[in-house]
Amino acid sequence: MSDDRRVQAARRIAAHIAGHLQADLSLQLWTGEVLPLGPNARDDIRIVLADPAAVRRLVLKPGLMTLFELYATGDVRIEGGSPLEAADRWDHGRAVHLPRRVDKALIARELIPFLIGGKTRGVGDAAFDDTGEVGQRQDKAARRDKDFISFHYDVGNDFYGLFLDPEMVYSSACYADDTTPLEEAQTRKLDLICRKLRLRPGQRLLDVGCGWGGLSCWAAQHYGVTVHGVTLSEEQLAFARAKVERLGLSDRITLELRDYRDLDLSDHFDAISQVEMFEHVGFANHDRHFLEMKRLLKPGGLYFHQASVRRGGRDPSNIAPQTNATRTIGRFIFPGGELDTIGMTVTNLGRLGFEVLDVEDLREHFQRTTAEWSRRLMARRGEAVALVGEERTRLWLIFFAMCAKGFERGSILVYQTVAQRRRAGPSGLPLDRRSLYD
């Protein structure tokens, strides 16, 4: 099949899609020719189709998984901007409904020239082997939680340092307004957690999934508590321990590489924090998680729970619907990750020994946070490539783009929930929320 026929077919497909998508960016073919994807579309940001065989791959195996693979290998790439900047150039609603609006017969006819040709290569890095089944293997041993954590977090502290704030906080920030920088928004979030937990000198805090030690250090420094932090990431633990030593907090903070479910303690802590570790737990382990929180807390102790969640579907019996997005993220970025709903969170806390005291939505805060991570990583892309390679860098950029757009549209949300280990009588807490923000 001549390349000329493929080029002509690509032109007709692009023109047809442009009329429906009406995007403000362009498509660049393997020949270098640039085709607009909307009326008066600019060509400063371009989706580059580097190999016509990539079209064949998408036709034979359509879906987000294939697109991720092609993007990772560079057969499809974005030039002139980041994936998020490209996504900001089209209306997401139009893009989602595009398959229903285009002339399928026309598209099928024009794709015929692409079906005869060579194969594209797959993702080259062995780290991206298909782990699509891990989300289905629910028991603790089969899930290999430490392996999952290592896959995502042991990419290297220097890599995360390219886009995180100095406290190395890898969770939604809390912005005061549109002008708040990420650094201030993250320390504001750390302080808000401590206030929501009503921390005071002499108390003991358990920091579950303590990460790089940002919250542990903040709570010990500014609220005088004794902190025990646990993580399953060796890279995070090394960084956090060095930070504790550097700040002179070794007498108040103990950190260890341990699954929190293996802690040989009961009724030990005044407060427990869990900040976006819960996404790693898995649906079948939710009950055990909350029961462990109850076991480790003193009666009347406070539990802080921050987690990204799904909106939830119309069928309450289907708690774990798999989508193209979740399968793809599970394979390439976040193996074993499963998102709760806020309704399930509140229900499970209530039936497993807690009184839910406060729920706050931070969806728009996380949209800003992930967009800022995307901007920072893109600005230091060369350094990222040197650290983790071109494929991982591309995948992290498209991951941040998907997250930012998901939070923007409300298909993903994030909540801070505060609960108290149930006991009879008064909670002992103020009757209003002013003390949290004054």
C-alpha positions as a Markdown table, in Angstrom:
| # | Residue | x | y | z |
|---|---|---|---|---|
| 1 | Met | 0.0 | 0.0 | 0.0 |
| 2 | Ser | 1.6 | 3.3 | -1.0 |
| 3 | Asp | 2.3 | 5.9 | 1.6 |
| 4 | Asp | 0.5 | 8.5 | -0.6 |
| 5 | Arg | -2.8 | 6.7 | -0.1 |
| 6 | Arg | -2.3 | 6.6 | 3.7 |
| 7 | Val | -1.6 | 10.4 | 3.6 |
| 8 | Gln | -4.7 | 11.1 | 1.6 |
| 9 | Ala | -6.8 | 9.0 | 4.0 |
| 10 | Ala | -5.3 | 10.7 | 7.0 |
| 11 | Arg | -6.2 | 14.1 | 5.6 |
| 12 | Arg | -9.8 | 13.1 | 5.0 |
| 13 | Ile | -10.1 | 11.5 | 8.5 |
| 14 | Ala | -8.5 | 14.6 | 10.2 |
| 15 | Ala | -10.9 | 16.9 | 8.3 |
| 16 | His | -13.9 | 14.9 | 9.3 |
| 17 | Ile | -12.8 | 14.7 | 13.0 |
| 18 | Ala | -12.0 | 18.4 | 13.1 |
| 19 | Gly | -15.5 | 19.3 | 12.2 |
| 20 | His | -16.8 | 17.5 | 15.3 |
| 21 | Leu | -13.9 | 18.0 | 17.8 |
| 22 | Gln | -13.4 | 21.7 | 17.0 |
| 23 | Ala | -10.1 | 21.6 | 18.9 |
| 24 | Asp | -7.4 | 24.3 | 19.0 |
| 25 | Leu | -4.4 | 22.2 | 18.1 |
| 26 | Ser | -3.2 | 20.2 | 15.1 |
| 27 | Leu | -2.2 | 16.8 | 13.9 |
| 28 | Gln | 1.3 | 16.3 | 12.4 |
| 29 | Leu | 1.7 | 13.3 | 10.1 |
| 30 | Trp | 4.8 | 11.1 | 9.8 |
| 31 | Thr | 5.6 | 13.1 | 6.6 |
| 32 | Gly | 5.7 | 16.4 | 8.6 |
| 33 | Glu | 2.5 | 17.7 | 7.2 |
| 34 | Val | 0.3 | 19.5 | 9.7 |
| 35 | Leu | -3.5 | 19.2 | 9.7 |
| 36 | Pro | -5.8 | 21.4 | 11.9 |
| 37 | Leu | -8.1 | 19.6 | 14.2 |
| 38 | Gly | -10.6 | 22.4 | 14.4 |
| 39 | Pro | -11.6 | 25.6 | 12.6 |
| 40 | Asn | -8.7 | 28.2 | 12.9 |
| 41 | Ala | -6.8 | 25.7 | 15.1 |
| 42 | Arg | -3.2 | 26.7 | 16.0 |
| 43 | Asp | -0.2 | 24.5 | 15.2 |
| 44 | Asp | 2.0 | 25.5 | 18.2 |
| 45 | Ile | 0.8 | 22.3 | 20.0 |
| 46 | Arg | 0.6 | 19.2 | 17.8 |
| 47 | Ile | -0.3 | 15.6 | 18.2 |
| 48 | Val | 2.4 | 13.9 | 16.2 |
| 49 | Leu | 1.7 | 10.6 | 14.4 |
| 50 | Ala | 5.3 | 9.4 | 14.0 |
| 51 | Asp | 4.5 | 6.1 | 12.3 |
| 52 | Pro | 1.5 | 5.2 | 10.1 |
| 53 | Ala | 1.7 | 1.7 | 11.6 |
| 54 | Ala | 0.5 | 3.2 | 14.9 |
| 55 | Val | -2.9 | 3.8 | 13.2 |
| 56 | Arg | -3.0 | 0.1 | 12.3 |
| 57 | Arg | -2.3 | -0.8 | 15.9 |
| 58 | Leu | -5.1 | 1.4 | 17.1 |
| 59 | Val | -7.5 | -0.1 | 14.6 |
| 60 | Leu | -6.7 | -3.7 | 15.5 |
| 61 | Lys | -6.6 | -3.0 | 19.2 |
| 62 | Pro | -8.5 | 0.2 | 20.0 |
| 63 | Gly | -8.5 | 1.7 | 23.4 |
| 64 | Leu | -6.7 | 3.8 | 26.0 |
| 65 | Met | -4.2 | 1.0 | 26.8 |
| 66 | Thr | -2.9 | 1.0 | 23.2 |
| 67 | Leu | -2.8 | 4.7 | 23.1 |
| 68 | Phe | -0.7 | 4.8 | 26.3 |
| 69 | Glu | 1.7 | 2.2 | 24.8 |
| 70 | Leu | 2.1 | 4.2 | 21.6 |
| 71 | Tyr | 2.6 | 7.4 | 23.5 |
| 72 | Ala | 5.2 | 5.7 | 25.7 |
| 73 | Thr | 7.2 | 4.5 | 22.7 |
| 74 | Gly | 6.9 | 7.8 | 20.9 |
| 75 | Asp | 4.9 | 6.5 | 18.0 |
| 76 | Val | 2.3 | 9.0 | 19.1 |
| 77 | Arg | 3.6 | 12.1 | 20.9 |
| 78 | Ile | 2.8 | 15.6 | 21.7 |
| 79 | Glu | 5.1 | 18.5 | 20.7 |
| 80 | Gly | 4.9 | 22.1 | 21.7 |
| 81 | Gly | 3.3 | 21.5 | 25.1 |
| 82 | Ser | 2.5 | 18.9 | 27.7 |
| 83 | Pro | -0.4 | 16.4 | 27.5 |
| 84 | Leu | -2.3 | 18.6 | 29.9 |
| 85 | Glu | -1.8 | 21.7 | 27.7 |
| 86 | Ala | -2.9 | 19.7 | 24.7 |
| 87 | Ala | -6.0 | 18.5 | 26.6 |
| 88 | Asp | -6.9 | 22.1 | 27.5 |
| 89 | Arg | -7.2 | 22.8 | 23.8 |
| 90 | Trp | -10.4 | 20.8 | 23.3 |
| 91 | Asp | -13.7 | 20.4 | 24.9 |
| 92 | His | -13.6 | 17.2 | 26.9 |
| 93 | Gly | -17.4 | 16.6 | 26.4 |
| 94 | Arg | -16.9 | 16.7 | 22.6 |
| 95 | Ala | -13.9 | 14.4 | 22.8 |
| 96 | Val | -15.8 | 11.8 | 24.9 |
| 97 | His | -18.8 | 11.7 | 22.6 |
| 98 | Leu | -16.7 | 11.9 | 19.4 |
| 99 | Pro | -17.1 | 8.1 | 18.6 |
| 100 | Arg | -20.9 | 8.5 | 18.5 |
| 101 | Arg | -20.8 | 11.6 | 16.3 |
| 102 | Val | -18.4 | 10.7 | 13.5 |
| 103 | Asp | -19.4 | 8.9 | 10.3 |
| 104 | Lys | -18.3 | 5.4 | 11.2 |
| 105 | Ala | -18.6 | 4.2 | 7.6 |
| 106 | Leu | -16.4 | 7.0 | 6.4 |
| 107 | Ile | -13.8 | 6.4 | 9.1 |
| 108 | Ala | -13.8 | 2.6 | 8.4 |
| 109 | Arg | -13.4 | 3.1 | 4.7 |
| 110 | Glu | -10.5 | 5.6 | 5.1 |
| 111 | Leu | -8.7 | 3.3 | 7.6 |
| 112 | Ile | -8.3 | 0.4 | 5.0 |
| 113 | Pro | -4.9 | 1.7 | 3.7 |
| 114 | Phe | -3.5 | 1.5 | 7.2 |
| 115 | Leu | -4.4 | -2.2 | 7.8 |
| 116 | Ile | -1.6 | -3.3 | 5.5 |
| 117 | Gly | 1.7 | -2.6 | 7.0 |
| 118 | Gly | 4.3 | -3.5 | 9.7 |
| 119 | Lys | 3.8 | -3.8 | 13.4 |
| 120 | Thr | 4.6 | -1.2 | 15.9 |
| 121 | Arg | 6.8 | -2.0 | 18.8 |
| 122 | Gly | 5.4 | -2.4 | 22.3 |
| 123 | Val | 6.5 | -0.7 | 25.4 |
| 124 | Gly | 10.2 | -1.4 | 25.9 |
| 125 | Asp | 10.6 | -1.1 | 29.6 |
| 126 | Ala | 10.0 | -4.3 | 31.5 |
| 127 | Ala | 8.6 | -2.2 | 34.4 |
| 128 | Phe | 5.5 | -1.8 | 32.3 |
| 129 | Asp | 4.6 | -5.5 | 31.9 |
| 130 | Asp | 0.9 | -6.0 | 32.0 |
| 131 | Thr | -0.3 | -6.2 | 35.6 |
| 132 | Gly | -4.0 | -6.0 | 34.7 |
| 133 | Glu | -4.9 | -8.9 | 37.0 |
| 134 | Val | -3.5 | -7.4 | 40.2 |
| 135 | Gly | -6.7 | -5.4 | 40.9 |
| 136 | Gln | -8.7 | -8.6 | 40.9 |
| 137 | Arg | -6.5 | -10.5 | 43.4 |
| 138 | Gln | -7.8 | -9.1 | 46.6 |
| 139 | Asp | -6.3 | -11.0 | 49.5 |
| 140 | Lys | -3.4 | -9.3 | 51.3 |
| 141 | Ala | -0.7 | -11.8 | 50.2 |
| 142 | Ala | -1.8 | -12.0 | 46.6 |
| 143 | Arg | -2.0 | -8.3 | 46.2 |
| 144 | Arg | 1.8 | -7.9 | 47.0 |
| 145 | Asp | 1.2 | -4.4 | 48.4 |
| 146 | Lys | 4.9 | -3.8 | 49.0 |
| 147 | Asp | 5.6 | -4.5 | 45.3 |
| 148 | Phe | 2.8 | -2.2 | 44.3 |
| 149 | Ile | 4.2 | 0.6 | 46.5 |
| 150 | Ser | 7.7 | 0.1 | 45.3 |
| 151 | Phe | 6.6 | 0.2 | 41.6 |
| 152 | His | 5.0 | 3.7 | 42.1 |
| 153 | Tyr | 7.1 | 5.3 | 44.8 |
| 154 | Asp | 10.6 | 3.8 | 44.4 |
| 155 | Val | 11.1 | 5.5 | 41.0 |
| 156 | Gly | 13.6 | 7.6 | 42.9 |
| 157 | Asn | 13.4 | 10.6 | 45.3 |
| 158 | Asp | 15.2 | 12.8 | 42.8 |
| 159 | Phe | 12.5 | 12.2 | 40.2 |
| 160 | Tyr | 9.7 | 13.2 | 42.6 |
| 161 | Gly | 11.8 | 16.2 | 43.7 |
| 162 | Leu | 11.5 | 17.6 | 40.2 |
| 163 | Phe | 7.8 | 18.4 | 40.7 |
| 164 | Leu | 6.9 | 18.2 | 44.4 |
| 165 | Asp | 7.2 | 21.0 | 46.9 |
| 166 | Pro | 10.2 | 21.1 | 49.4 |
| 167 | Glu | 8.2 | 19.1 | 51.9 |
| 168 | Met | 7.8 | 16.3 | 49.3 |
| 169 | Val | 4.1 | 16.1 | 49.8 |
| 170 | Tyr | 2.5 | 13.8 | 47.2 |
| 171 | Ser | -1.2 | 14.5 | 47.9 |
| 172 | Ser | -3.7 | 17.2 | 47.3 |
| 173 | Ala | -2.6 | 20.7 | 48.5 |
| 174 | Cys | -5.1 | 23.1 | 50.1 |
| 175 | Tyr | -5.1 | 26.5 | 48.3 |
| 176 | Ala | -6.3 | 29.7 | 50.0 |
| 177 | Asp | -7.0 | 31.3 | 46.6 |
| 178 | Asp | -5.9 | 31.4 | 43.0 |
| 179 | Thr | -2.5 | 33.1 | 43.8 |
| 180 | Thr | -1.4 | 30.6 | 46.5 |
| 181 | Pro | 1.9 | 28.9 | 45.4 |
| 182 | Leu | 2.2 | 25.1 | 45.8 |
| 183 | Glu | 4.7 | 25.3 | 48.6 |
| 184 | Glu | 2.3 | 27.4 | 50.7 |
| 185 | Ala | -0.7 | 25.3 | 49.8 |
| 186 | Gln | 1.0 | 22.1 | 50.9 |
| 187 | Thr | 2.2 | 23.5 | 54.3 |
| 188 | Arg | -1.3 | 24.9 | 54.7 |
| 189 | Lys | -2.7 | 21.4 | 54.1 |
| 190 | Leu | -0.3 | 19.9 | 56.6 |
| 191 | Asp | -1.3 | 22.4 | 59.3 |
| 192 | Leu | -5.0 | 21.9 | 58.5 |
| 193 | Ile | -4.6 | 18.1 | 59.1 |
| 194 | Cys | -3.0 | 18.8 | 62.5 |
| 195 | Arg | -5.8 | 21.1 | 63.4 |
| 196 | Lys | -8.5 | 18.7 | 62.3 |
| 197 | Leu | -6.9 | 16.1 | 64.5 |
| 198 | Arg | -6.8 | 18.6 | 67.4 |
| 199 | Leu | -3.2 | 17.7 | 68.1 |
| 200 | Arg | -1.5 | 19.0 | 71.2 |
| 201 | Pro | 1.8 | 18.5 | 73.0 |
| 202 | Gly | 2.3 | 15.1 | 74.6 |
| 203 | Gln | -0.1 | 13.2 | 72.2 |
| 204 | Arg | 0.9 | 10.2 | 70.1 |
| 205 | Leu | 0.2 | 10.3 | 66.3 |
| 206 | Leu | 0.4 | 7.4 | 63.9 |
| 207 | Asp | 1.2 | 8.5 | 60.4 |
| 208 | Val | 0.0 | 5.6 | 58.1 |
| 209 | Gly | 1.8 | 5.7 | 54.8 |
| 210 | Cys | 4.1 | 8.5 | 56.0 |
| 211 | Gly | 5.7 | 9.0 | 52.6 |
| 212 | Trp | 8.7 | 11.4 | 52.7 |
| 213 | Gly | 7.9 | 12.5 | 56.3 |
| 214 | Gly | 6.3 | 15.8 | 55.6 |
| 215 | Leu | 3.3 | 15.5 | 57.9 |
| 216 | Ser | 5.3 | 13.6 | 60.6 |
| 217 | Cys | 7.8 | 16.4 | 60.8 |
| 218 | Trp | 5.3 | 19.1 | 60.7 |
| 219 | Ala | 3.2 | 17.6 | 63.5 |
| 220 | Ala | 6.3 | 17.1 | 65.7 |
| 221 | Gln | 7.7 | 20.5 | 65.0 |
| 222 | His | 4.6 | 22.6 | 65.3 |
| 223 | Tyr | 2.3 | 20.7 | 67.6 |
| 224 | Gly | 4.7 | 18.9 | 69.9 |
| 225 | Val | 3.4 | 15.4 | 69.4 |
| 226 | Thr | 5.3 | 12.1 | 69.3 |
| 227 | Val | 5.0 | 10.5 | 65.9 |
| 228 | His | 5.3 | 6.9 | 64.7 |
| 229 | Gly | 5.3 | 6.7 | 60.9 |
| 230 | Val | 5.1 | 3.6 | 58.7 |
| 231 | Thr | 5.7 | 3.2 | 54.9 |
| 232 | Leu | 6.3 | 0.3 | 52.5 |
| 233 | Ser | 8.6 | 2.4 | 50.3 |
| 234 | Glu | 12.3 | 2.0 | 51.0 |
| 235 | Glu | 13.1 | 5.2 | 49.0 |
| 236 | Gln | 10.7 | 7.2 | 51.0 |
| 237 | Leu | 11.9 | 5.8 | 54.3 |
| 238 | Ala | 15.5 | 6.7 | 53.6 |
| 239 | Phe | 14.6 | 10.3 | 52.7 |
| 240 | Ala | 12.2 | 10.7 | 55.7 |
| 241 | Arg | 14.7 | 9.4 | 58.2 |
| 242 | Ala | 17.4 | 11.7 | 56.9 |
| 243 | Lys | 15.0 | 14.6 | 57.2 |
| 244 | Val | 14.1 | 13.7 | 60.8 |
| 245 | Glu | 17.8 | 13.6 | 61.6 |
| 246 | Arg | 18.5 | 16.8 | 59.9 |
| 247 | Leu | 15.7 | 18.6 | 61.8 |
| 248 | Gly | 16.8 | 17.2 | 65.1 |
| 249 | Leu | 13.5 | 15.4 | 65.6 |
| 250 | Ser | 14.8 | 11.9 | 66.3 |
| 251 | Asp | 13.6 | 12.0 | 69.9 |
| 252 | Arg | 10.0 | 12.7 | 68.7 |
| 253 | Ile | 9.7 | 10.7 | 65.5 |
| 254 | Thr | 10.1 | 7.0 | 64.8 |
| 255 | Leu | 9.8 | 5.8 | 61.2 |
| 256 | Glu | 9.9 | 2.2 | 60.0 |
| 257 | Leu | 9.4 | 0.0 | 56.9 |
| 258 | Arg | 6.3 | -1.9 | 58.0 |
| 259 | Asp | 2.7 | -2.7 | 57.0 |
| 260 | Tyr | 0.5 | -0.8 | 59.5 |
| 261 | Arg | -1.6 | -4.0 | 59.8 |
| 262 | Asp | 1.4 | -5.7 | 61.4 |
| 263 | Leu | 1.8 | -3.2 | 64.2 |
| 264 | Asp | 1.8 | -5.0 | 67.6 |
| 265 | Leu | -0.1 | -2.2 | 69.4 |
| 266 | Ser | -3.6 | -1.6 | 70.6 |
| 267 | Asp | -5.4 | 1.5 | 72.0 |
| 268 | His | -2.0 | 3.2 | 71.6 |
| 269 | Phe | -2.5 | 6.4 | 69.6 |
| 270 | Asp | -4.4 | 9.6 | 70.3 |
| 271 | Ala | -4.7 | 10.3 | 66.6 |
| 272 | Ile | -4.1 | 8.6 | 63.3 |
| 273 | Ser | -3.5 | 10.2 | 59.9 |
| 274 | Gln | -3.9 | 8.5 | 56.5 |
| 275 | Val | -3.3 | 10.8 | 53.6 |
| 276 | Glu | -4.0 | 9.2 | 50.2 |
| 277 | Met | -2.5 | 5.8 | 51.0 |
| 278 | Phe | -6.0 | 4.3 | 51.1 |
| 279 | Glu | -6.1 | 4.1 | 47.3 |
| 280 | His | -3.6 | 1.3 | 47.5 |
| 281 | Val | -5.6 | -0.9 | 50.0 |
| 282 | Gly | -8.0 | -2.6 | 47.7 |
| 283 | Phe | -11.8 | -3.0 | 48.1 |
| 284 | Ala | -11.6 | -6.4 | 49.8 |
| 285 | Asn | -9.3 | -4.9 | 52.5 |
| 286 | His | -11.4 | -1.8 | 53.4 |
| 287 | Asp | -13.1 | -3.4 | 56.4 |
| 288 | Arg | -9.8 | -4.6 | 57.8 |
| 289 | His | -8.3 | -1.1 | 57.3 |
| 290 | Phe | -11.0 | 0.6 | 59.3 |
| 291 | Leu | -10.9 | -2.1 | 62.0 |
| 292 | Glu | -7.1 | -1.7 | 62.3 |
| 293 | Met | -7.6 | 2.1 | 62.7 |
| 294 | Lys | -10.1 | 1.4 | 65.5 |
| 295 | Arg | -7.7 | -1.1 | 67.1 |
| 296 | Leu | -4.8 | 1.3 | 67.1 |
| 297 | Leu | -6.7 | 4.3 | 68.4 |
| 298 | Lys | -7.6 | 5.1 | 72.0 |
| 299 | Pro | -11.4 | 5.4 | 72.7 |
| 300 | Gly | -12.3 | 8.9 | 71.6 |
| 301 | Gly | -9.2 | 9.2 | 69.4 |
| 302 | Leu | -9.5 | 10.9 | 66.1 |
| 303 | Tyr | -8.8 | 9.4 | 62.7 |
| 304 | Phe | -8.0 | 11.6 | 59.6 |
| 305 | His | -8.8 | 10.0 | 56.2 |
| 306 | Gln | -7.9 | 11.8 | 53.0 |
| 307 | Ala | -8.5 | 9.8 | 49.8 |
| 308 | Ser | -9.3 | 10.2 | 46.1 |
| 309 | Val | -12.6 | 8.6 | 45.3 |
| 310 | Arg | -14.9 | 7.8 | 42.3 |
| 311 | Arg | -18.3 | 9.4 | 41.9 |
| 312 | Gly | -19.9 | 6.0 | 42.1 |
| 313 | Gly | -22.3 | 4.4 | 39.7 |
| 314 | Arg | -26.1 | 3.8 | 39.7 |
| 315 | Asp | -25.6 | 0.2 | 40.7 |
| 316 | Pro | -24.6 | 0.1 | 44.4 |
| 317 | Ser | -23.9 | -3.6 | 44.2 |
| 318 | Asn | -21.1 | -3.0 | 41.7 |
| 319 | Ile | -18.5 | -1.4 | 43.9 |
| 320 | Ala | -15.5 | -2.1 | 41.6 |
| 321 | Pro | -16.4 | -1.2 | 38.0 |
| 322 | Gln | -13.4 | -1.4 | 35.8 |
| 323 | Thr | -13.0 | 1.3 | 33.1 |
| 324 | Asn | -10.5 | 1.8 | 30.4 |
| 325 | Ala | -8.9 | 4.6 | 32.4 |
| 326 | Thr | -8.6 | 2.5 | 35.6 |
| 327 | Arg | -7.2 | -0.5 | 33.8 |
| 328 | Thr | -4.6 | 1.7 | 32.0 |
| 329 | Ile | -3.5 | 3.6 | 35.1 |
| 330 | Gly | -3.3 | 0.2 | 37.0 |
| 331 | Arg | -1.0 | -1.2 | 34.4 |
| 332 | Phe | 1.4 | 1.7 | 33.7 |
| 333 | Ile | 1.4 | 3.9 | 36.8 |
| 334 | Phe | -0.6 | 2.8 | 39.8 |
| 335 | Pro | -0.8 | -1.1 | 40.1 |
| 336 | Gly | -3.3 | -2.3 | 42.6 |
| 337 | Gly | -5.0 | 1.0 | 43.0 |
| 338 | Glu | -8.8 | 1.0 | 43.6 |
| 339 | Leu | -10.9 | 4.1 | 44.3 |
| 340 | Asp | -13.6 | 4.1 | 47.0 |
| 341 | Thr | -16.7 | 6.4 | 46.9 |
| 342 | Ile | -17.3 | 8.9 | 49.7 |
| 343 | Gly | -20.6 | 7.1 | 50.5 |
| 344 | Met | -18.8 | 3.8 | 51.0 |
| 345 | Thr | -16.1 | 5.6 | 53.2 |
| 346 | Val | -18.7 | 7.2 | 55.5 |
| 347 | Thr | -20.8 | 4.0 | 55.6 |
| 348 | Asn | -17.9 | 1.8 | 56.5 |
| 349 | Leu | -16.6 | 4.1 | 59.1 |
| 350 | Gly | -20.0 | 4.2 | 60.7 |
| 351 | Arg | -20.6 | 0.5 | 60.8 |
| 352 | Leu | -17.0 | -0.4 | 62.0 |
| 353 | Gly | -16.9 | 1.6 | 65.2 |
| 354 | Phe | -16.5 | 5.3 | 64.2 |
| 355 | Glu | -18.6 | 8.4 | 64.4 |
| 356 | Val | -18.0 | 10.6 | 61.3 |
| 357 | Leu | -17.5 | 14.2 | 62.4 |
| 358 | Asp | -16.5 | 16.1 | 59.3 |
| 359 | Val | -16.3 | 15.6 | 55.6 |
| 360 | Glu | -14.7 | 18.2 | 53.2 |
| 361 | Asp | -14.3 | 18.1 | 49.4 |
| 362 | Leu | -10.9 | 19.2 | 48.0 |
| 363 | Arg | -11.6 | 18.3 | 44.3 |
| 364 | Glu | -10.7 | 21.7 | 42.9 |
| 365 | His | -7.7 | 21.8 | 45.1 |
| 366 | Phe | -6.4 | 18.6 | 43.7 |
| 367 | Gln | -7.1 | 19.8 | 40.1 |
| 368 | Arg | -4.8 | 22.7 | 40.8 |
| 369 | Thr | -2.2 | 20.5 | 42.5 |
| 370 | Thr | -2.0 | 17.9 | 39.7 |
| 371 | Ala | -1.9 | 20.7 | 37.1 |
| 372 | Glu | 1.0 | 22.3 | 38.9 |
| 373 | Trp | 2.9 | 19.0 | 39.1 |
| 374 | Ser | 2.4 | 18.6 | 35.4 |
| 375 | Arg | 3.7 | 22.1 | 34.7 |
| 376 | Arg | 6.8 | 21.5 | 36.9 |
| 377 | Leu | 7.6 | 18.1 | 35.5 |
| 378 | Met | 7.3 | 19.5 | 31.9 |
| 379 | Ala | 9.6 | 22.3 | 32.8 |
| 380 | Arg | 12.2 | 19.9 | 34.0 |
| 381 | Arg | 11.5 | 17.2 | 31.4 |
| 382 | Gly | 15.2 | 16.8 | 30.4 |
| 383 | Glu | 16.2 | 16.1 | 34.0 |
| 384 | Ala | 13.4 | 13.6 | 34.3 |
| 385 | Val | 14.4 | 11.7 | 31.2 |
| 386 | Ala | 18.0 | 11.5 | 32.5 |
| 387 | Leu | 16.7 | 10.0 | 35.8 |
| 388 | Val | 13.9 | 7.6 | 34.7 |
| 389 | Gly | 14.0 | 7.5 | 30.9 |
| 390 | Glu | 11.8 | 8.9 | 28.2 |
| 391 | Glu | 9.0 | 6.3 | 28.5 |
| 392 | Arg | 8.4 | 6.9 | 32.2 |
| 393 | Thr | 8.5 | 10.6 | 31.8 |
| 394 | Arg | 5.9 | 10.6 | 29.1 |
| 395 | Leu | 3.7 | 8.3 | 31.1 |
| 396 | Trp | 3.8 | 10.4 | 34.2 |
| 397 | Leu | 3.0 | 13.5 | 32.2 |
| 398 | Ile | -0.1 | 11.9 | 30.6 |
| 399 | Phe | -1.0 | 10.5 | 34.1 |
| 400 | Phe | -1.0 | 14.0 | 35.5 |
| 401 | Ala | -3.1 | 15.2 | 32.6 |
| 402 | Met | -5.7 | 12.5 | 33.1 |
| 403 | Cys | -5.9 | 13.3 | 36.8 |
| 404 | Ala | -6.1 | 17.1 | 36.4 |
| 405 | Lys | -8.9 | 16.7 | 33.8 |
| 406 | Gly | -10.7 | 14.1 | 35.9 |
| 407 | Phe | -10.7 | 16.4 | 38.9 |
| 408 | Glu | -11.7 | 19.4 | 36.8 |
| 409 | Arg | -14.7 | 17.5 | 35.4 |
| 410 | Gly | -15.6 | 15.8 | 38.7 |
| 411 | Ser | -15.2 | 12.3 | 37.5 |
| 412 | Ile | -12.6 | 11.9 | 40.3 |
| 413 | Leu | -13.0 | 13.6 | 43.7 |
| 414 | Val | -10.9 | 13.8 | 46.9 |
| 415 | Tyr | -12.3 | 14.2 | 50.4 |
| 416 | Gln | -10.9 | 14.8 | 53.9 |
| 417 | Thr | -12.9 | 12.9 | 56.5 |
| 418 | Val | -12.5 | 13.1 | 60.2 |
| 419 | Ala | -13.9 | 10.3 | 62.5 |
| 420 | Gln | -13.7 | 9.5 | 66.1 |
| 421 | Arg | -13.4 | 6.1 | 67.6 |
| 422 | Arg | -16.9 | 5.7 | 69.0 |
| 423 | Arg | -17.5 | 6.1 | 72.7 |
| 424 | Ala | -20.6 | 7.0 | 74.8 |
| 425 | Gly | -21.1 | 10.6 | 75.7 |
| 426 | Pro | -19.8 | 13.9 | 74.3 |
| 427 | Ser | -17.2 | 14.0 | 71.7 |
| 428 | Gly | -15.2 | 16.6 | 73.6 |
| 429 | Leu | -14.8 | 18.7 | 70.4 |
| 430 | Pro | -15.9 | 22.3 | 69.7 |
| 431 | Leu | -19.4 | 22.8 | 68.4 |
| 432 | Asp | -18.3 | 24.7 | 65.2 |
| 433 | Arg | -15.5 | 24.7 | 62.7 |
| 434 | Arg | -14.1 | 28.2 | 63.3 |
| 435 | Ser | -11.1 | 26.8 | 65.3 |
| 436 | Leu | -10.0 | 24.8 | 62.2 |
| 437 | Tyr | -9.5 | 28.0 | 60.1 |
| 438 | Asp | -8.9 | 30.9 | 62.6 |
